[in-house]
């Protein structure tokens, strides 16, 4: 029989893999179906997905399953493009994954593939991008290797507060990164922007280590804030680069696997920036940028915008019809 027959109901068999007297058990199928998330390429969208829906609806009408749809959510991933064409064996433009893994490691290949484009967009293969992902992982390894002797003593400990300015900056970067990566996971698997956030956090940590000379003699709150930042980076990176994450986790002195660590939770107070840039518009056109403490009341933003020397000439003698304020983001003066 055509392979599309089997691929049109295999998910039902997965609910009862040990059943020897029937294709699937009705109670098991009703418990597990529909599939929560289906991820597939665009070339599957017509035949496989269409046939799967048809089979499921026929089985439902026959009273063999209760689900009327096979999949609750669909993510159609993009294709890999190389030299302007879809990567395929028939075109002879494929990249040998074995050679790539031999040179760079599996984590580099995974990280680049997820970072190069949003999952629903086509990915343009770029050898320089692969090298960039490899350099990022190398920076993590060096950061831990150079500091592990003293970091091991603080592994797993967290600062009780963050009075020092240096500690506040580190913790703000850590918790803002947790918030961003978690949100990117939750809103449609935006892995590329999540990885970008991890790279930004790495920049904060490496810059701080170079400029401050962080070490065992540093203030306890600063030292613990740095350790928190590194350990959080490793946990957040582990879904993308599991092998090096486990190695680094062990280098930090942990006896357990990083895969067993709970997903970190962002502290809202620490994740929020202390200062934010407010865009000030007049009739929708950008006229000024002002900096305020995060959470500044709307009335204060409104007064400051109307009094700003760059905004007053734009208003002139014209009456102000209304002032639209989006907290922590913009003020739009309508005249």
DORORO-825685 format. One record per residue (C-alpha): residue in three letters; x, y negated, z; chain; residue number from 0. Coordinates in steps of 0.001 Angstrom, whole numbers, plus 500000, padded with zeros to 6 digits. Layout:
! DORORO-825685
["ALA", [X, Y, Z], "A", NUM]
...
***
This chain:
! DORORO-825685
["UNK", [500000, 500000, 500000], "A", 0]
["UNK", [501104, 496432, 499398], "A", 1]
["UNK", [503216, 494954, 502173], "A", 2]
["UNK", [500671, 492157, 502623], "A", 3]
["UNK", [498258, 494715, 504076], "A", 4]
["UNK", [500541, 495504, 507011], "A", 5]
["UNK", [501565, 491894, 507539], "A", 6]
["UNK", [497899, 490903, 507751], "A", 7]
["UNK", [497289, 492739, 511037], "A", 8]
["UNK", [500714, 493542, 512590], "A", 9]
["UNK", [500051, 491089, 515446], "A", 10]
["UNK", [497141, 493280, 516579], "A", 11]
["UNK", [499415, 496331, 516637], "A", 12]
["UNK", [501853, 494354, 518838], "A", 13]
["UNK", [499156, 494225, 521530], "A", 14]
["UNK", [499097, 498062, 521672], "A", 15]
["UNK", [502520, 499334, 520580], "A", 16]
["UNK", [502154, 502671, 522382], "A", 17]
["UNK", [498676, 503605, 521165], "A", 18]
["UNK", [498945, 506901, 519260], "A", 19]
["UNK", [495263, 507554, 518531], "A", 20]
["UNK", [494172, 504202, 517095], "A", 21]
["UNK", [495652, 501112, 515401], "A", 22]
["UNK", [495130, 498989, 518542], "A", 23]
["UNK", [493189, 498953, 521763], "A", 24]
["UNK", [490209, 496559, 521722], "A", 25]
["UNK", [490693, 495408, 525346], "A", 26]
["UNK", [494388, 494694, 524772], "A", 27]
["UNK", [493646, 492786, 521575], "A", 28]
["UNK", [490964, 490729, 523309], "A", 29]
["UNK", [493380, 489913, 526117], "A", 30]
["UNK", [496271, 488748, 523928], "A", 31]
["UNK", [494626, 487312, 520815], "A", 32]
["UNK", [494788, 484822, 519260], "A", 33]
["UNK", [498545, 484336, 518994], "A", 34]
["UNK", [499446, 481122, 520842], "A", 35]
["UNK", [502013, 479819, 518360], "A", 36]
["UNK", [502900, 480919, 514835], "A", 37]
["UNK", [506087, 479584, 513219], "A", 38]
["UNK", [506704, 480302, 509544], "A", 39]
["UNK", [507968, 478880, 506288], "A", 40]
["UNK", [505790, 477089, 503741], "A", 41]
["UNK", [506037, 480049, 501350], "A", 42]
["UNK", [503954, 482106, 503797], "A", 43]
["UNK", [501165, 479544, 503967], "A", 44]
["UNK", [499022, 480915, 501139], "A", 45]
["UNK", [499407, 484678, 501023], "A", 46]
["UNK", [500354, 485839, 504517], "A", 47]
["UNK", [498337, 483287, 506505], "A", 48]
["UNK", [495317, 483475, 504212], "A", 49]
["UNK", [495272, 487285, 504278], "A", 50]
["UNK", [495744, 487336, 508070], "A", 51]
["UNK", [492724, 485095, 508555], "A", 52]
["UNK", [490667, 487232, 506172], "A", 53]
["UNK", [491588, 490486, 507928], "A", 54]
["UNK", [490891, 489021, 511377], "A", 55]
["UNK", [487450, 487755, 510370], "A", 56]
["UNK", [486529, 491111, 508807], "A", 57]
["UNK", [487659, 492965, 511947], "A", 58]
["UNK", [485649, 490535, 514059], "A", 59]
["UNK", [482530, 491082, 511926], "A", 60]
["UNK", [483024, 494851, 512305], "A", 61]
["UNK", [483092, 494420, 516093], "A", 62]
["UNK", [486690, 495622, 516455], "A", 63]
["UNK", [488089, 492330, 517863], "A", 64]
["UNK", [486558, 489241, 519413], "A", 65]
["UNK", [488983, 486623, 518045], "A", 66]
["UNK", [487879, 484917, 514852], "A", 67]
["UNK", [491298, 483406, 514087], "A", 68]
["UNK", [494682, 485158, 514287], "A", 69]
["UNK", [496757, 482111, 515308], "A", 70]
["UNK", [495865, 479202, 517590], "A", 71]
["UNK", [498690, 476885, 516456], "A", 72]
["UNK", [500837, 476731, 513337], "A", 73]
["UNK", [504237, 475139, 512822], "A", 74]
["UNK", [505405, 475247, 509208], "A", 75]
["UNK", [509171, 474909, 509311], "A", 76]
["UNK", [511164, 473240, 506575], "A", 77]
["UNK", [513539, 474949, 504178], "A", 78]
["UNK", [517324, 474780, 504117], "A", 79]
["UNK", [518638, 472749, 501180], "A", 80]
["UNK", [522189, 473013, 499850], "A", 81]
["UNK", [523622, 471124, 496883], "A", 82]
["UNK", [520160, 469752, 496107], "A", 83]
["UNK", [518422, 473136, 495847], "A", 84]
["UNK", [516642, 475516, 498194], "A", 85]
["UNK", [519153, 477869, 499756], "A", 86]
["UNK", [518520, 481383, 498420], "A", 87]
["UNK", [520450, 484493, 497444], "A", 88]
["UNK", [519114, 484285, 493883], "A", 89]
["UNK", [520653, 480829, 493449], "A", 90]
["UNK", [523958, 481942, 494958], "A", 91]
["UNK", [524123, 478913, 497265], "A", 92]
["UNK", [523779, 480629, 500638], "A", 93]
["UNK", [526084, 480006, 503601], "A", 94]
["UNK", [527425, 483235, 505087], "A", 95]
["UNK", [526353, 483173, 508758], "A", 96]
["UNK", [528986, 485759, 509708], "A", 97]
["UNK", [531797, 483511, 508476], "A", 98]
["UNK", [530241, 480509, 510221], "A", 99]
["UNK", [529917, 482378, 513510], "A", 100]
["UNK", [533432, 483770, 513189], "A", 101]
["UNK", [534872, 480257, 512826], "A", 102]
["UNK", [532626, 478201, 515101], "A", 103]
["UNK", [530541, 480605, 517217], "A", 104]
["UNK", [526818, 481318, 517247], "A", 105]
["UNK", [526006, 478361, 519506], "A", 106]
["UNK", [527393, 475873, 516985], "A", 107]
["UNK", [525291, 477376, 514198], "A", 108]
["UNK", [522155, 477243, 516348], "A", 109]
["UNK", [522813, 473715, 517587], "A", 110]
["UNK", [523446, 472289, 514130], "A", 111]
["UNK", [520375, 473959, 512621], "A", 112]
["UNK", [518132, 472517, 515334], "A", 113]
["UNK", [519784, 469075, 515387], "A", 114]
["UNK", [519999, 468394, 511646], "A", 115]
["UNK", [516279, 467706, 511076], "A", 116]
["UNK", [512839, 467881, 512694], "A", 117]
["UNK", [511539, 471466, 512499], "A", 118]
["UNK", [508822, 470663, 509956], "A", 119]
["UNK", [511260, 468900, 507568], "A", 120]
["UNK", [513727, 470376, 505106], "A", 121]
["UNK", [517286, 470651, 506409], "A", 122]
["UNK", [520162, 469466, 504204], "A", 123]
["UNK", [523104, 471752, 504935], "A", 124]
["UNK", [526213, 469737, 505753], "A", 125]
["UNK", [529535, 471266, 506761], "A", 126]
["UNK", [530542, 468048, 508543], "A", 127]
["UNK", [527403, 468325, 510657], "A", 128]
["UNK", [528456, 471813, 511717], "A", 129]
["UNK", [531834, 470474, 512801], "A", 130]
["UNK", [530104, 467671, 514736], "A", 131]
["UNK", [528015, 470181, 516698], "A", 132]
["UNK", [531186, 472155, 517429], "A", 133]
["UNK", [532972, 469041, 518730], "A", 134]
["UNK", [530056, 468289, 521061], "A", 135]
["UNK", [530263, 471745, 522635], "A", 136]
["UNK", [534045, 471369, 522891], "A", 137]
["UNK", [533599, 468106, 524800], "A", 138]
["UNK", [531358, 469861, 527309], "A", 139]
["UNK", [533912, 472627, 527793], "A", 140]
["UNK", [536740, 470123, 528344], "A", 141]
["UNK", [534676, 467989, 530727], "A", 142]
["UNK", [534022, 470986, 532967], "A", 143]
["UNK", [537506, 472489, 532606], "A", 144]
["UNK", [539169, 469226, 533652], "A", 145]
["UNK", [536950, 468775, 536719], "A", 146]
["UNK", [535938, 472288, 537776], "A", 147]
["UNK", [538434, 472544, 540659], "A", 148]
["UNK", [536626, 469892, 542701], "A", 149]
["UNK", [533170, 470312, 541098], "A", 150]
["UNK", [532934, 473926, 542300], "A", 151]
["UNK", [532896, 472700, 545901], "A", 152]
["UNK", [529833, 470543, 545135], "A", 153]
["UNK", [528043, 472967, 542793], "A", 154]
["UNK", [524320, 473117, 543453], "A", 155]
["UNK", [524362, 470173, 545881], "A", 156]
["UNK", [522369, 467017, 545189], "A", 157]
["UNK", [522812, 463451, 546452], "A", 158]
["UNK", [520512, 462426, 549280], "A", 159]
["UNK", [520262, 458897, 547936], "A", 160]
["UNK", [521912, 456654, 545398], "A", 161]
["UNK", [522946, 453452, 547082], "A", 162]
["UNK", [526118, 452961, 545042], "A", 163]
["UNK", [525627, 451320, 541656], "A", 164]
["UNK", [527752, 454000, 539961], "A", 165]
["UNK", [525605, 456750, 541472], "A", 166]
["UNK", [522399, 455013, 540366], "A", 167]
["UNK", [523627, 454750, 536779], "A", 168]
["UNK", [524542, 458431, 536655], "A", 169]
["UNK", [521262, 459585, 538168], "A", 170]
["UNK", [519247, 457291, 535915], "A", 171]
["UNK", [520873, 458872, 532850], "A", 172]
["UNK", [520327, 462391, 534239], "A", 173]
["UNK", [516641, 461973, 535018], "A", 174]
["UNK", [515872, 459974, 531871], "A", 175]
["UNK", [517419, 462860, 529894], "A", 176]
["UNK", [515298, 465441, 531732], "A", 177]
["UNK", [512181, 463408, 530947], "A", 178]
["UNK", [513042, 462954, 527265], "A", 179]
["UNK", [514067, 466566, 526576], "A", 180]
["UNK", [510983, 467919, 528345], "A", 181]
["UNK", [508689, 465612, 526371], "A", 182]
["UNK", [510372, 466593, 523097], "A", 183]
["UNK", [509822, 470272, 523870], "A", 184]
["UNK", [506176, 469647, 524655], "A", 185]
["UNK", [505300, 467511, 521621], "A", 186]
["UNK", [505786, 469798, 518658], "A", 187]
["UNK", [509255, 471262, 519240], "A", 188]
["UNK", [511186, 468064, 518480], "A", 189]
["UNK", [514503, 469767, 519123], "A", 190]
["UNK", [516568, 467305, 517083], "A", 191]
["UNK", [515695, 464318, 519273], "A", 192]
["UNK", [516084, 466449, 522419], "A", 193]
["UNK", [519634, 467355, 521374], "A", 194]
["UNK", [520337, 463699, 520579], "A", 195]
["UNK", [519364, 462857, 524175], "A", 196]
["UNK", [521772, 465486, 525472], "A", 197]
["UNK", [524551, 463960, 523375], "A", 198]
["UNK", [523786, 460503, 524782], "A", 199]
["UNK", [523924, 461890, 528311], "A", 200]
["UNK", [527238, 463568, 527518], "A", 201]
["UNK", [528583, 460173, 526415], "A", 202]
["UNK", [527549, 458665, 529764], "A", 203]
["UNK", [529285, 461444, 531706], "A", 204]
["UNK", [532523, 461484, 529697], "A", 205]
["UNK", [532772, 457682, 529687], "A", 206]
["UNK", [532200, 457570, 533435], "A", 207]
["UNK", [534817, 460290, 534038], "A", 208]
["UNK", [537382, 458406, 531937], "A", 209]
["UNK", [536719, 454970, 533437], "A", 210]
["UNK", [536225, 455877, 537103], "A", 211]
["UNK", [538750, 458659, 537573], "A", 212]
["UNK", [536051, 460753, 539264], "A", 213]
["UNK", [537497, 463406, 541556], "A", 214]
["UNK", [537479, 464966, 545033], "A", 215]
["UNK", [538327, 461641, 546673], "A", 216]
["UNK", [535413, 459765, 545091], "A", 217]
["UNK", [532516, 458615, 547261], "A", 218]
["UNK", [530261, 461608, 548112], "A", 219]
["UNK", [527121, 460105, 546526], "A", 220]
["UNK", [528984, 459330, 543311], "A", 221]
["UNK", [530611, 462756, 543245], "A", 222]
["UNK", [527330, 464578, 543804], "A", 223]
["UNK", [525547, 462415, 541224], "A", 224]
["UNK", [528198, 463365, 538660], "A", 225]
["UNK", [527832, 467081, 539466], "A", 226]
["UNK", [524051, 466771, 539189], "A", 227]
["UNK", [524462, 465164, 535772], "A", 228]
["UNK", [526758, 467906, 534465], "A", 229]
["UNK", [524719, 470796, 535846], "A", 230]
["UNK", [521499, 469306, 534487], "A", 231]
["UNK", [523122, 468931, 531071], "A", 232]
["UNK", [524061, 472620, 531089], "A", 233]
["UNK", [520555, 473754, 532067], "A", 234]
["UNK", [518901, 471561, 529416], "A", 235]
["UNK", [521392, 472705, 526768], "A", 236]
["UNK", [520969, 476415, 527524], "A", 237]
["UNK", [517928, 477017, 525234], "A", 238]
["UNK", [519928, 475612, 522297], "A", 239]
["UNK", [523403, 476983, 523108], "A", 240]
["UNK", [522931, 479877, 525547], "A", 241]
["UNK", [526380, 481451, 525325], "A", 242]
["UNK", [528569, 478484, 526185], "A", 243]
["UNK", [525985, 477342, 528744], "A", 244]
["UNK", [526355, 480617, 530644], "A", 245]
["UNK", [530147, 480379, 530466], "A", 246]
["UNK", [530184, 476802, 531729], "A", 247]
["UNK", [527672, 477656, 534458], "A", 248]
["UNK", [530012, 480393, 535679], "A", 249]
["UNK", [532981, 478012, 535474], "A", 250]
["UNK", [531113, 475690, 537828], "A", 251]
["UNK", [531096, 478477, 540392], "A", 252]
["UNK", [527540, 479789, 540093], "A", 253]
["UNK", [527025, 483507, 540669], "A", 254]
["UNK", [523570, 483521, 539038], "A", 255]
["UNK", [522671, 483046, 535370], "A", 256]
["UNK", [521731, 479642, 534042], "A", 257]
["UNK", [518838, 481392, 532262], "A", 258]
["UNK", [517369, 482117, 535706], "A", 259]
["UNK", [517481, 478459, 536755], "A", 260]
["UNK", [514129, 476656, 537004], "A", 261]
["UNK", [513570, 473880, 534476], "A", 262]
["UNK", [514541, 470591, 536158], "A", 263]
["UNK", [511888, 467997, 537004], "A", 264]
["UNK", [512519, 464302, 536374], "A", 265]
["UNK", [512177, 461861, 539241], "A", 266]
["UNK", [509911, 459139, 537758], "A", 267]
["UNK", [511585, 456405, 539780], "A", 268]
["UNK", [515061, 457398, 538625], "A", 269]
["UNK", [514021, 458082, 535023], "A", 270]
["UNK", [512629, 454584, 534579], "A", 271]
["UNK", [515111, 451998, 533342], "A", 272]
["UNK", [515809, 449181, 535805], "A", 273]
["UNK", [515731, 446569, 533041], "A", 274]
["UNK", [513786, 446666, 529790], "A", 275]
["UNK", [513888, 444549, 526644], "A", 276]
["UNK", [510589, 442819, 525856], "A", 277]
["UNK", [509889, 441865, 522249], "A", 278]
["UNK", [508068, 438532, 521958], "A", 279]
["UNK", [506029, 437935, 518806], "A", 280]
["UNK", [504024, 435020, 517482], "A", 281]
["UNK", [501198, 436179, 515205], "A", 282]
["UNK", [502900, 439551, 514933], "A", 283]
["UNK", [506309, 438202, 513853], "A", 284]
["UNK", [509377, 438766, 516031], "A", 285]
["UNK", [510567, 435495, 517552], "A", 286]
["UNK", [512512, 436430, 520710], "A", 287]
["UNK", [513797, 439262, 522882], "A", 288]
["UNK", [513714, 438892, 526661], "A", 289]
["UNK", [515032, 441156, 529429], "A", 290]
["UNK", [512943, 441844, 532527], "A", 291]
["UNK", [512956, 444333, 535396], "A", 292]
["UNK", [510915, 447413, 534484], "A", 293]
["UNK", [507359, 447155, 535727], "A", 294]
["UNK", [507174, 443341, 535618], "A", 295]
["UNK", [503483, 442304, 535972], "A", 296]
["UNK", [501641, 441287, 532802], "A", 297]
["UNK", [500942, 437757, 534075], "A", 298]
["UNK", [504646, 437149, 534634], "A", 299]
["UNK", [505497, 438415, 531138], "A", 300]
["UNK", [502796, 436199, 529651], "A", 301]
["UNK", [504043, 433062, 531453], "A", 302]
["UNK", [507691, 433719, 530593], "A", 303]
["UNK", [506902, 434267, 526914], "A", 304]
["UNK", [504874, 431066, 526608], "A", 305]
["UNK", [507600, 429079, 528372], "A", 306]
["UNK", [510525, 430477, 526396], "A", 307]
["UNK", [512376, 427769, 524417], "A", 308]
["UNK", [512367, 429932, 521274], "A", 309]
["UNK", [508615, 430480, 521481], "A", 310]
["UNK", [507374, 426956, 522302], "A", 311]
["UNK", [508349, 425477, 518892], "A", 312]
["UNK", [506633, 428400, 517131], "A", 313]
["UNK", [503368, 427565, 518926], "A", 314]
["UNK", [503610, 423781, 518578], "A", 315]
["UNK", [500239, 422034, 518895], "A", 316]
["UNK", [498243, 425048, 517751], "A", 317]
["UNK", [495845, 426496, 520316], "A", 318]
["UNK", [496722, 429896, 521780], "A", 319]
["UNK", [493783, 432190, 521031], "A", 320]
["UNK", [495050, 435130, 523072], "A", 321]
["UNK", [498205, 436760, 524437], "A", 322]
["UNK", [498510, 440514, 524006], "A", 323]
["UNK", [500806, 442190, 526544], "A", 324]
["UNK", [502046, 445780, 526343], "A", 325]
["UNK", [503850, 446387, 529674], "A", 326]
["UNK", [507592, 447023, 529373], "A", 327]
["UNK", [507406, 446665, 525587], "A", 328]
["UNK", [506098, 443476, 523978], "A", 329]
["UNK", [504173, 440214, 524187], "A", 330]
["UNK", [502295, 438983, 521103], "A", 331]
["UNK", [501089, 435374, 521138], "A", 332]
["UNK", [498201, 434790, 518723], "A", 333]
["UNK", [497778, 431151, 517643], "A", 334]
***
